Amino acid sequence: MRWFRRAKQDEAPPAALPEPELVRSRLQLACELPALADARALLERLAEDYARTRALAERPLRIALVGSTGAGKSTLLNALAGTVLAREGVDRPTSSEAVAYAPSDADLGTLGSVVPRVVRYLTEAGSAWSGQVFVDTPDLNSVARENAAAAVAVLDQVDAALVVFHRGSVAEARPSEALRPFGRRRALLGVVNFADQLGPEARATLREQVGRVLQSELGLAEPPPVFVVSALKARLGEPLDDDWQALTAQLRSLAEAGVATELRRRNAEALFGQIRARVAEALRVTEEARGEVRKALEMGLAEVRSPLGDDFRVRLGGAGGFLRQSVRRQAAGRLTGPIGWGLRLSGWGSGGLAGAALASQASLPAGLLVAATGAVLDEVQSRGRQAAAERVVASSDGALDALARQALAPARAIAAESGLPAEVTGLPEHPAWVARLAGARALAWREVTGPMLDGAVQGWWRWARLLLVPLVQLPLLGLVGHVGYRVARAYWEGQWLPGGYFLNAGVLALLWTVAGTVIAGLTLAGVAAALARAGEASFLRAVDGVNADLRVEVDRALEKPREAARQLVEPDSKA
């Protein structure tokens, strides 16, 4: 069996085991994985056991005698010692407390805290246990439950165990149930007592049966060594025809320093293997759950991307008047003269000027009244458009709230189904997620009314200064030139021009200004539409940026616990 052999000279050296403190620190982080929440206490106990095993070094072996009531554990102990150290009895339970029998100079460490009584003895040359520490445990299948609990506590402190069976109690499962965790990480020897009551054939059959039972019940890779003995005859010094000599030889082998060191290394290796197995399974479950959450998140984000864009497009449509007015005013800054002034007015203002021009031919006060009315309506419309634009960036609306909830709902459902709390998955709380999407909307709106607006008007101006400006400005320049010529000629001839001429010239200039403004406004209509399309694209880019940040947060969720778990599972990857 792998526990009971020295390493061969030609064997490759075993892999170095990580330091206990490193295991503790990594395990503490790894236990933050939700999949390890229920196993945290067990893993911490295994880590302490691992540290204790590594710390034992060359100190005496600790071997526990465990078994059912009446199996003869105390008798076996006395036989091994060659003297009566343990009290023998026949009542149930016989051993009611754990007792450690240790050399007078042996340091028991933490073992002393779990055994109520310690008996010191002087080591005798040739003794079967050669100065090792033996612990007589309470009965594992005792009617007193505290006795079984005390025996299990002792098992956490020892290096190996002698599992003692009464010849008639092999089929009892209680010892195997209690020993199952121990058998995965510690060395075991099976001892069947009362061999003097069996014939040679029955002993061989029982030896094989006990080996199979221990292997099956404890989940061992191979049957442990099993010895069929009569502890009573051995203690009394009577002639023996059983496995007693083989048992004592095995104990002497265990007591050798090289075997003891190798045994403890293998014990520590088995303990670390249990930790790794638990952590590896939790890491696998966690990664699978995270993968499902990530997949559901991608589905939810993709599902609401287009509706978010449609919603923003509708909102831009509601703010279309404000955008058109902003484009006109931005373009007006590049034009000089009345056309530039006219572009600064809305349709109401431009219409008011045209009406004023026509009305003033009949009555100047009526024309002024029409112009004033148009200016008032222009201001009212400007404020209304400003209010509509502010609604575009409003964050407290039902549409955005519903779409935000819809985006994360699949991922939240998968996380809950997988047992991952929302706070450890990287998924934000609903109000925070709504605020992020509202921030993307506000960012897109700032880009629309800022650099995008400047760029769109700049593109319009590249061709407008060559084609539009001559078209709308030259007639006004011609009119101004004609009026100047008539005034100069009248002055030269000493005549006065009639007032009607100047009124007609002013009305004509005003009408052409309105016409030029309308023409310029029509050329800017496409600019406003292109600006709206660019704004929608900008919003979708902002949404993609928010989604990318969310993906990074989800990918980084539980990053430190997962990294610590990977380092435990693959200790050679990072020291």
C-alpha positions as CSV (number, residue, x, y, z in Angstrom):
1,M,0.0,0.0,0.0
2,R,1.3,3.5,-0.9
3,W,1.4,4.6,2.8
4,F,3.8,1.9,3.9
5,R,6.8,2.1,1.7
6,R,10.1,4.0,1.5
7,A,10.7,6.1,-1.7
8,K,13.0,4.1,-4.0
9,Q,16.4,5.6,-4.9
10,D,15.6,5.7,-8.6
11,E,12.2,7.3,-8.2
12,A,11.8,11.0,-9.1
13,P,11.6,13.2,-6.1
14,P,8.0,14.0,-5.1
15,A,6.5,17.3,-6.0
16,A,7.2,20.0,-3.3
17,L,4.1,20.7,-1.2
18,P,3.2,24.4,-0.6
19,E,3.8,26.0,2.7
20,P,0.9,25.8,5.2
21,E,0.7,29.6,5.5
22,L,0.4,29.9,1.7
23,V,-2.3,27.3,1.7
24,R,-4.2,29.1,4.5
25,S,-4.0,32.5,2.8
26,R,-5.1,31.2,-0.6
27,L,-7.8,29.1,1.0
28,Q,-9.1,32.1,2.9
29,L,-9.5,34.0,-0.4
30,A,-10.9,31.0,-2.3
31,C,-13.6,30.4,0.3
32,E,-15.2,33.7,-0.8
33,L,-16.5,31.6,-3.7
34,P,-20.2,31.0,-3.1
35,A,-19.7,27.3,-4.0
36,L,-17.4,26.9,-1.1
37,A,-19.6,28.6,1.5
38,D,-20.9,25.3,3.0
39,A,-17.4,23.7,2.9
40,R,-15.5,26.5,4.5
41,A,-15.4,25.0,8.0
42,L,-14.2,21.6,6.6
43,L,-11.6,23.2,4.4
44,E,-10.2,25.3,7.3
45,R,-10.0,22.1,9.4
46,L,-8.2,20.3,6.6
47,A,-5.8,23.2,6.2
48,E,-5.1,23.1,10.0
49,D,-4.5,19.4,9.7
50,Y,-2.2,19.9,6.8
51,A,-0.2,22.5,8.7
52,R,0.0,20.2,11.8
53,T,1.1,17.3,9.7
54,R,3.8,19.4,8.0
55,A,5.0,20.7,11.4
56,L,5.4,17.2,12.9
57,A,8.6,16.6,10.9
58,E,10.7,13.9,12.6
59,R,8.7,13.7,15.8
60,P,7.3,10.3,17.0
61,L,4.4,8.8,15.0
62,R,0.9,9.2,16.4
63,I,-1.1,6.0,15.9
64,A,-4.7,5.7,17.0
65,L,-6.5,2.4,17.9
66,V,-10.1,2.7,16.7
67,G,-12.8,0.2,16.5
68,S,-16.1,-1.0,17.8
69,T,-17.1,-1.9,21.3
70,G,-15.6,-5.1,22.5
71,A,-13.1,-5.4,19.7
72,G,-10.2,-5.5,22.1
73,K,-8.4,-2.2,21.4
74,S,-7.1,-1.8,24.9
75,T,-5.9,-5.5,25.0
76,L,-4.1,-4.9,21.7
77,L,-2.4,-1.8,23.1
78,N,-1.2,-3.7,26.2
79,A,0.1,-6.5,24.1
80,L,2.0,-4.1,21.9
81,A,3.5,-2.3,25.0
82,G,4.4,-5.6,26.7
83,T,2.8,-4.3,29.9
84,V,-0.6,-3.2,31.1
85,L,-1.1,0.4,30.3
86,A,-4.7,0.6,29.2
87,R,-7.7,-0.6,31.2
88,E,-9.4,-3.6,29.7
89,G,-13.1,-4.2,30.1
90,V,-16.2,-5.8,28.8
91,D,-18.9,-3.2,29.5
92,R,-20.4,-1.1,26.7
93,P,-18.8,1.3,26.2
94,T,-15.5,0.1,27.6
95,S,-13.3,3.1,26.6
96,S,-15.2,6.2,27.5
97,E,-12.4,8.7,26.9
98,A,-9.4,9.0,24.6
99,V,-6.0,8.2,26.3
100,A,-2.7,9.0,24.8
101,Y,0.3,6.8,25.7
102,A,3.4,8.7,24.8
103,P,7.2,8.5,25.5
104,S,8.2,10.6,28.5
105,D,10.0,13.1,26.3
106,A,7.5,13.3,23.4
107,D,6.0,16.7,22.6
108,L,2.2,16.1,22.0
109,G,1.5,19.6,20.7
110,T,-2.2,20.0,19.8
111,L,-2.9,16.3,20.5
112,G,-2.8,17.1,24.2
113,S,-5.8,19.4,23.9
114,V,-8.1,16.6,22.5
115,V,-7.2,13.8,24.8
116,P,-8.3,14.1,28.4
117,R,-5.5,11.9,29.8
118,V,-1.9,11.3,28.8
119,V,0.1,8.4,30.2
120,R,3.8,8.7,29.9
121,Y,6.0,5.6,29.5
122,L,9.7,4.8,29.2
123,T,10.7,3.5,25.8
124,E,12.0,-0.1,25.8
125,A,14.4,-1.4,23.1
126,G,12.7,-4.0,21.0
127,S,9.2,-2.8,21.8
128,A,6.8,-3.0,18.9
129,W,6.1,0.6,18.9
130,S,9.6,1.9,19.5
131,G,8.8,5.2,21.2
132,Q,5.8,6.2,19.2
133,V,2.6,7.8,20.5
134,F,-0.5,5.5,20.7
135,V,-4.0,6.7,21.4
136,D,-6.7,4.4,22.8
137,T,-9.9,5.9,21.5
138,P,-13.5,5.6,22.6
139,D,-15.6,3.1,20.7
140,L,-16.8,4.4,17.3
141,N,-20.1,2.6,17.4
142,S,-20.7,3.3,21.1
143,V,-24.2,3.9,22.4
144,A,-22.7,7.1,23.9
145,R,-22.5,9.5,21.0
146,E,-19.9,11.7,22.7
147,N,-17.5,8.7,22.7
148,A,-17.7,8.5,18.9
149,A,-17.2,12.3,18.6
150,A,-14.1,12.1,20.8
151,A,-12.7,9.3,18.6
152,V,-13.2,11.4,15.5
153,A,-11.5,14.4,17.1
154,V,-8.5,12.2,17.8
155,L,-8.3,11.1,14.2
156,D,-7.6,14.6,13.1
157,Q,-4.4,14.6,15.2
158,V,-2.8,11.3,14.3
159,D,-0.7,9.9,11.4
160,A,-2.1,6.4,11.1
161,A,-4.8,4.2,12.6
162,L,-5.1,0.6,13.6
163,V,-8.7,-0.3,12.8
164,V,-9.6,-3.1,15.2
165,F,-12.4,-5.4,14.4
166,H,-14.0,-8.1,16.5
167,R,-14.1,-11.3,14.4
168,G,-17.9,-11.1,14.5
169,S,-18.3,-7.3,13.8
170,V,-16.7,-7.0,10.3
171,A,-20.0,-6.3,8.7
172,E,-20.8,-3.3,11.0
173,A,-20.8,-0.1,9.0
174,R,-20.5,2.5,11.8
175,P,-16.7,2.4,12.0
176,S,-16.3,2.7,8.3
177,E,-18.7,5.7,8.2
178,A,-16.7,7.5,10.8
179,L,-13.4,6.6,9.2
180,R,-14.3,7.5,5.7
181,P,-12.9,11.1,5.7
182,F,-9.8,9.9,7.6
183,G,-9.1,7.0,5.2
184,R,-8.8,9.4,2.3
185,R,-5.8,11.2,3.8
186,R,-4.3,8.9,6.4
187,A,-2.6,5.5,6.7
188,L,-4.7,2.6,7.9
189,L,-4.0,-1.0,9.1
190,G,-6.8,-3.4,9.7
191,V,-6.5,-5.7,12.7
192,V,-9.0,-8.5,13.3
193,N,-8.9,-9.7,17.0
194,F,-9.7,-13.0,18.6
195,A,-7.9,-15.1,16.0
196,D,-7.5,-17.9,18.5
197,Q,-11.2,-18.5,18.0
198,L,-10.8,-19.1,14.2
199,G,-9.1,-21.8,12.1
200,P,-6.5,-21.0,9.4
201,E,-9.0,-21.1,6.6
202,A,-11.4,-18.8,8.4
203,R,-8.5,-16.4,9.2
204,A,-7.6,-16.1,5.5
205,T,-11.2,-15.6,4.5
206,L,-11.7,-13.0,7.2
207,R,-8.4,-11.2,6.2
208,E,-9.5,-10.9,2.6
209,Q,-13.0,-9.9,3.6
210,V,-11.9,-7.1,5.9
211,G,-9.5,-5.7,3.2
212,R,-12.4,-5.6,0.7
213,V,-14.8,-4.0,3.2
214,L,-12.3,-1.3,4.2
215,Q,-11.4,-0.6,0.5
216,S,-15.1,-0.4,-0.5
217,E,-16.4,1.6,2.5
218,L,-13.5,4.1,2.7
219,G,-13.1,4.6,-1.1
220,L,-9.5,3.4,-1.0
221,A,-7.5,2.7,-4.2
222,E,-6.3,-0.6,-2.8
223,P,-7.0,-2.8,0.3
224,P,-5.0,-1.8,3.4
225,P,-2.8,-4.3,5.2
226,V,-5.0,-6.6,7.4
227,F,-3.7,-8.7,10.3
228,V,-5.7,-11.4,12.1
229,V,-4.3,-11.7,15.6
230,S,-5.1,-12.7,19.1
231,A,-4.2,-9.8,21.3
232,L,-5.0,-11.6,24.5
233,K,-2.6,-14.6,23.7
234,A,0.1,-12.1,22.7
235,R,-0.2,-10.2,25.9
236,L,-0.1,-13.4,28.0
237,G,2.9,-14.6,26.1
238,E,1.3,-17.8,24.8
239,P,2.4,-19.5,21.6
240,L,1.1,-17.8,18.5
241,D,0.1,-19.1,15.1
242,D,-1.4,-15.9,13.7
243,D,-0.3,-12.6,12.1
244,W,1.1,-11.1,15.3
245,Q,4.7,-11.2,14.1
246,A,3.8,-9.6,10.8
247,L,1.9,-6.8,12.7
248,T,4.8,-6.0,15.0
249,A,7.2,-6.0,12.0
250,Q,4.9,-3.5,10.2
251,L,4.9,-1.3,13.3
252,R,8.6,-1.4,13.5
253,S,8.8,-0.3,9.9
254,L,6.4,2.5,10.5
255,A,8.6,3.7,13.5
256,E,11.7,4.0,11.3
257,A,12.5,7.7,10.7
258,G,12.6,7.4,6.9
259,V,9.2,5.7,6.8
260,A,7.8,8.1,9.3
261,T,8.9,11.1,7.3
262,E,7.5,9.6,4.1
263,L,4.3,8.7,5.8
264,R,3.8,12.2,7.0
265,R,4.6,13.6,3.6
266,R,2.0,11.3,2.1
267,N,-0.5,12.2,4.8
268,A,0.1,15.9,4.0
269,E,-0.1,15.2,0.3
270,A,-3.5,13.4,0.8
271,L,-4.8,16.3,2.9
272,F,-3.7,18.8,0.3
273,G,-5.3,16.6,-2.4
274,Q,-8.6,16.8,-0.6
275,I,-8.4,20.5,-0.4
276,R,-7.5,20.7,-4.1
277,A,-10.4,18.4,-5.0
278,R,-13.0,20.5,-3.1
279,V,-11.6,23.8,-4.4
280,A,-11.3,22.4,-8.0
281,E,-15.0,21.3,-8.0
282,A,-16.1,24.7,-6.6
283,L,-14.0,26.5,-9.2
284,R,-15.5,24.4,-12.0
285,V,-19.0,25.1,-10.7
286,T,-18.3,28.8,-10.4
287,E,-16.7,29.1,-13.8
288,E,-19.7,27.3,-15.4
289,A,-22.1,29.5,-13.6
290,R,-20.2,32.6,-14.6
291,G,-20.1,31.5,-18.2
292,E,-23.9,31.0,-18.2
293,V,-24.4,34.5,-16.6
294,R,-22.1,36.0,-19.2
295,K,-24.0,34.3,-22.0
296,A,-27.3,35.5,-20.6
297,L,-25.9,39.0,-20.2
298,E,-24.8,39.2,-23.8
299,M,-28.3,38.0,-24.9
300,G,-30.0,40.7,-22.7
301,L,-27.7,43.5,-23.8
302,A,-28.1,42.6,-27.5
303,E,-31.9,42.4,-27.1
304,V,-32.3,45.9,-25.8
305,R,-29.7,47.7,-27.9
306,S,-32.0,48.4,-30.9
307,P,-35.0,49.4,-28.7
308,L,-32.7,51.8,-26.8
309,G,-31.6,53.3,-30.2
310,D,-35.2,53.6,-31.3
311,D,-36.2,55.3,-28.1
312,F,-33.3,57.8,-28.5
313,R,-34.3,58.5,-32.1
314,V,-37.9,59.3,-31.0
315,R,-36.5,61.6,-28.4
316,L,-34.3,63.3,-30.9
317,G,-37.4,63.7,-33.1
318,G,-39.1,65.5,-30.2
319,A,-36.1,67.8,-29.9
320,G,-35.9,68.2,-33.7
321,G,-37.1,71.8,-33.6
322,F,-34.4,72.7,-31.1
323,L,-31.8,71.0,-33.2
324,R,-32.9,72.8,-36.4
325,Q,-32.9,76.1,-34.5
326,S,-29.4,75.4,-33.2
327,V,-28.1,74.5,-36.7
328,R,-29.6,77.7,-38.1
329,R,-28.1,79.9,-35.4
330,Q,-24.7,78.1,-35.8
331,A,-24.9,78.7,-39.6
332,A,-26.0,82.3,-39.0
333,G,-22.7,83.1,-37.3
334,R,-20.9,82.3,-40.6
335,L,-23.2,84.6,-42.7
336,T,-23.1,88.4,-42.7
337,G,-25.9,90.8,-43.3
338,P,-29.7,90.4,-43.1
339,I,-29.6,86.7,-44.2
340,G,-27.6,85.9,-41.1
341,W,-30.0,87.8,-38.9
342,G,-32.9,86.0,-40.5
343,L,-31.4,82.6,-39.9
344,R,-31.4,83.4,-36.2
345,L,-35.2,83.6,-36.2
346,S,-37.5,80.6,-36.4
347,G,-40.3,80.1,-38.9
348,W,-42.5,82.3,-36.7
349,G,-40.0,85.1,-36.7
350,S,-39.3,84.9,-40.4
351,G,-42.9,84.8,-41.2
352,G,-43.5,87.8,-38.9
353,L,-40.9,89.8,-40.8
354,A,-42.5,88.9,-44.2
355,G,-45.9,89.8,-42.9
356,A,-44.6,93.1,-41.5
357,A,-43.0,94.0,-44.8
358,L,-46.3,93.5,-46.7
359,A,-48.4,95.2,-44.0
360,S,-46.1,98.2,-43.8
361,Q,-47.0,99.1,-47.4
362,A,-50.5,99.9,-46.2
363,S,-49.7,101.0,-42.6
364,L,-46.4,101.3,-40.9
365,P,-47.9,100.8,-37.4
366,A,-49.6,97.6,-38.6
367,G,-46.3,96.3,-40.0
368,L,-44.5,97.0,-36.7
369,L,-47.3,95.2,-34.8
370,V,-46.9,92.1,-37.1
371,A,-43.2,92.1,-36.6
372,A,-43.5,92.4,-32.8
373,T,-46.0,89.5,-32.8
374,G,-43.7,87.3,-34.8
375,A,-40.8,88.1,-32.4
376,V,-42.9,87.1,-29.4
377,L,-44.0,83.8,-31.1
378,D,-40.4,83.1,-32.0
379,E,-39.3,83.4,-28.4
380,V,-42.2,81.2,-27.2
381,Q,-41.3,78.5,-29.7
382,S,-37.6,78.7,-28.8
383,R,-38.4,78.1,-25.1
384,G,-40.7,75.2,-26.1
385,R,-38.0,73.6,-28.1
386,Q,-35.6,74.0,-25.3
387,A,-38.0,72.2,-22.9
388,A,-38.4,69.4,-25.5
389,A,-34.6,69.1,-25.7
390,E,-34.3,68.8,-22.0
391,R,-36.7,65.8,-22.0
392,V,-34.3,64.0,-24.2
393,V,-31.8,63.7,-21.4
394,A,-34.3,63.0,-18.6
395,S,-33.3,59.9,-16.7
396,S,-36.5,59.3,-14.7
397,D,-38.7,57.8,-17.5
398,G,-40.5,54.5,-17.7
399,A,-39.1,53.4,-21.1
400,L,-35.5,53.6,-20.0
401,D,-36.3,51.9,-16.7
402,A,-38.1,49.0,-18.4
403,L,-35.3,48.5,-21.0
404,A,-32.6,48.6,-18.3
405,R,-34.5,45.9,-16.3
406,Q,-35.0,43.8,-19.4
407,A,-31.3,43.9,-20.2
408,L,-30.1,42.4,-17.0
409,A,-33.1,40.2,-16.2
410,P,-31.8,37.0,-18.0
411,A,-28.4,37.3,-16.3
412,R,-29.9,37.9,-12.9
413,A,-32.2,34.9,-13.3
414,I,-29.3,32.6,-14.3
415,A,-27.2,33.9,-11.4
416,A,-30.0,33.2,-8.9
417,E,-30.6,29.8,-10.3
418,S,-26.8,29.0,-10.0
419,G,-26.6,30.2,-6.4
420,L,-24.5,33.2,-7.2
421,P,-25.6,36.3,-5.2
422,A,-26.0,39.3,-7.4
423,E,-23.5,41.3,-5.5
424,V,-20.6,38.9,-6.4
425,T,-21.5,38.5,-10.1
426,G,-20.5,42.0,-11.1
427,L,-24.1,42.9,-12.1
428,P,-25.0,46.4,-10.9
429,E,-28.1,47.2,-8.9
430,H,-31.0,48.4,-11.0
431,P,-30.9,52.1,-10.1
432,A,-27.1,52.2,-10.8
433,W,-27.7,50.5,-14.2
434,V,-30.4,53.0,-15.1
435,A,-28.1,55.8,-14.1
436,R,-25.4,54.4,-16.5
437,L,-27.8,54.3,-19.4
438,A,-29.1,57.8,-18.6
439,G,-25.4,58.9,-18.5
440,A,-24.9,57.4,-22.0
441,R,-27.9,59.3,-23.2
442,A,-26.7,62.6,-21.7
443,L,-23.2,62.0,-23.2
444,A,-24.7,61.5,-26.7
445,W,-26.8,64.6,-26.3
446,R,-23.8,66.7,-25.3
447,E,-21.9,65.4,-28.4
448,V,-24.9,66.2,-30.6
449,T,-25.2,69.8,-29.3
450,G,-21.4,70.3,-29.2
451,P,-18.8,68.9,-31.5
452,M,-21.3,67.1,-33.9
453,L,-23.2,70.4,-34.4
454,D,-20.0,72.3,-35.1
455,G,-18.8,69.6,-37.5
456,A,-22.1,69.4,-39.4
457,V,-22.3,73.2,-39.9
458,Q,-18.7,73.3,-40.9
459,G,-19.4,70.7,-43.6
460,W,-22.4,72.7,-44.8
461,W,-20.3,75.9,-44.9
462,R,-17.7,74.3,-47.2
463,W,-20.1,74.4,-50.2
464,A,-22.5,77.1,-49.0
465,R,-19.9,79.8,-49.1
466,L,-19.3,79.0,-52.8
467,L,-22.8,78.5,-54.0
468,L,-25.4,79.7,-51.5
469,V,-23.8,83.0,-50.4
470,P,-23.6,84.4,-53.9
471,L,-27.1,83.3,-54.6
472,V,-28.7,85.0,-51.6
473,Q,-26.3,87.9,-51.0
474,L,-25.7,89.3,-54.6
475,P,-29.3,90.4,-55.1
476,L,-29.2,92.4,-51.8
477,L,-25.9,93.9,-52.8
478,G,-27.4,94.9,-56.2
479,L,-30.4,96.5,-54.4
480,V,-28.1,98.4,-52.1
481,G,-26.0,99.5,-55.1
482,H,-29.1,100.7,-57.0
483,V,-30.4,102.7,-54.0
484,G,-26.9,104.2,-53.6
485,Y,-26.8,105.1,-57.3
486,R,-30.2,106.8,-57.2
487,V,-29.4,108.7,-54.1
488,A,-26.1,109.9,-55.5
489,R,-27.7,110.9,-58.8
490,A,-30.5,112.8,-57.1
491,Y,-28.0,114.6,-55.0
492,W,-26.0,115.5,-58.1
493,E,-29.2,116.8,-59.9
494,G,-30.4,118.6,-56.7
495,Q,-33.6,116.6,-56.5
496,W,-35.3,114.8,-53.6
497,L,-36.2,111.1,-54.0
498,P,-39.8,110.3,-53.0
499,G,-40.3,108.5,-49.6
500,G,-42.2,105.8,-51.4
501,Y,-39.0,104.8,-53.2
502,F,-37.2,104.2,-50.0
503,L,-40.2,102.3,-48.5
504,N,-40.4,100.1,-51.6
505,A,-36.7,99.4,-51.5
506,G,-36.8,98.5,-47.8
507,V,-39.8,96.2,-48.4
508,L,-38.0,94.6,-51.4
509,A,-34.8,94.1,-49.3
510,L,-36.9,92.6,-46.5
511,L,-38.7,90.2,-48.8
512,W,-35.5,89.1,-50.4
513,T,-34.0,88.6,-46.9
514,V,-36.9,86.4,-46.1
515,A,-36.5,84.5,-49.3
516,G,-32.8,84.1,-48.8
517,T,-33.4,83.0,-45.3
518,V,-35.9,80.4,-46.5
519,I,-33.5,79.1,-49.1
520,A,-30.6,78.9,-46.6
521,G,-33.0,77.2,-44.1
522,L,-33.9,74.6,-46.7
523,T,-30.3,73.8,-47.3
524,L,-29.8,73.4,-43.6
525,A,-32.7,70.9,-43.2
526,G,-30.5,68.1,-44.4
527,V,-27.8,69.1,-41.9
528,A,-30.3,68.8,-39.0
529,A,-31.4,65.4,-40.3
530,A,-27.8,64.2,-40.6
531,L,-27.1,65.5,-37.1
532,A,-30.0,63.5,-35.7
533,R,-28.7,60.3,-37.4
534,A,-25.2,61.0,-36.1
535,G,-26.6,61.6,-32.6
536,E,-28.3,58.2,-32.6
537,A,-25.1,56.5,-33.7
538,S,-23.3,58.4,-30.9
539,F,-25.8,57.2,-28.4
540,L,-25.4,53.5,-29.5
541,R,-21.6,53.9,-29.2
542,A,-22.1,55.2,-25.7
543,V,-24.3,52.3,-24.9
544,D,-21.7,49.9,-26.3
545,G,-19.1,51.6,-24.1
546,V,-21.3,51.1,-21.0
547,N,-22.0,47.5,-22.0
548,A,-18.2,46.9,-22.5
549,D,-17.5,48.3,-19.0
550,L,-20.2,46.0,-17.6
551,R,-18.7,43.0,-19.3
552,V,-15.3,43.8,-17.8
553,E,-16.9,44.1,-14.3
554,V,-18.6,40.7,-14.8
555,D,-15.4,39.2,-16.0
556,R,-13.5,40.5,-13.0
557,A,-16.2,39.4,-10.5
558,L,-14.7,37.1,-7.8
559,E,-11.3,37.6,-9.5
560,K,-9.2,37.3,-6.4
561,P,-11.0,34.2,-5.0
562,R,-10.9,32.5,-8.4
563,E,-7.2,33.3,-8.8
564,A,-6.5,31.9,-5.3
565,A,-8.6,28.8,-6.1
566,R,-6.6,28.3,-9.3
567,Q,-3.3,28.6,-7.4
568,L,-4.5,25.9,-5.0
569,V,-5.6,23.6,-7.8
570,E,-2.4,24.2,-9.8
571,P,0.2,25.1,-7.1
572,D,3.0,24.9,-9.6
573,S,1.6,27.6,-11.8
574,K,2.4,30.3,-9.3
575,A,4.4,29.8,-6.2
